[in-house]
Amino acid sequence: MTTWDSTIGAFVTEVPIDFASSGDNIIVGGIARQRIKVLQFFYVIAAATNLIFKSGSTPKTGSMNFGTNAAQVEDFIQLPMTCNPGDPFIINSSIAVQIGGTLWYVQG
């Protein structure tokens, strides 16, 4: 779903976070010469795993350890997590585990 938020100055897009595989999981696909800016997200993790947020192959975070039935909520970020131009936004999971939630971003 795409909505307009005039305080951000761009279209904000909402996408589900929904995967159960290990390794790199593309949450938002990259578009040539455009940057993805992650503004807000939440998710719940069914079992213990380590997550790394990535811009394509470039890590944006270190390895973050989560326990069984863990959750993370990131309210609106004034300084968004920004991907390199053309890169997808990826969540890497160390094991195959169900992770579900929602992510809001702008791309341009």
N, C-alpha and C positions, 0 to 999 in steps of 0.2 A: 504494500500500500504506500503511495506517495502522497505526502501532505505538504502544505506550504507553511513555513514558520518565518515570518518577516523579521524576527529578532536574529535569526541565523543568517538570513539573506540568501538562502538557497533551498532547493527542494530537499526535504528529509525523507529518506526511504526506510521502511521497516521491513526486516527479513527475519524468518525463523532461524534459530540455531537448533539443528536437529541432526545428530549423527551418532553412530555407535561403532566407529572404526578407529583403529590406532593410526598414528602417523598424521600427515597433513590433511586437514579437512577444510576445503574452500568454503568460506561463509559468504563472501562477496567477491564476484569475479572482477578481474581487472579489465580496464578499457584503455587502449593505447593513449598515452600522453595525459591521462586523467589520474588524479589522486583520490583515494578513498580516505575519508576522515571519519573515524568511529567516534560517535558522540555519546552513546549511552547503550548499555546492554544489561541483561541478566540471564543467568542460566543455573540449572541444577544438574549435579553429577551423581549418577547412580552408584558408582564404586570408586575406590581410591585410584587416583591417577596424577600424573604431572602434566601441566599444560604450558605451552609456549605460544604466545601470539606472534604472528609473523607477517611481514610485508613480502610476499613471494617467498624467496629462500632466506631473507634477512630477518633474524630474530628482532622483535620489538620489545620483548621482555626476557628475563631469565626464566628458568624452569620454576614453575609455581606448583607446590604440592597441595593436593586437595584430598580429603578423606571421603569415606563413603557418605552418600547423601549430603554432600557439601553444596553450597550455593555461593554465587558471587553476584552482587548488584553494583553496577557502576552508574550512578546518577549522571545527569548531564555534565559533560566534561567541557570546561571553558577552553582548555588546550587539548584538542582532540588527538587521539592516536592516529598519525598520518602515515599512509603507505607511500612508497616510492611510485612515481608516475608509471602507470600501466600494470602495476603489481596487484594481485588479488590479496584480500585479507584472509589469513589462514589461522585456524586454531589447531595446533599439533597436540595430540594426546598420546601419552606414553603407552597406554593399553587400549584395547577395544572395550569401550564403556559407553552407555547411553548418556548423552548430554543434550539437554533441551532448554530452549529459552527464546529470547528475542533480542535483536540488535538494531539500532537506529544509526544511520550514517548519511553523509552527503558525498557526492562524487562529482568531480568537475576539474 
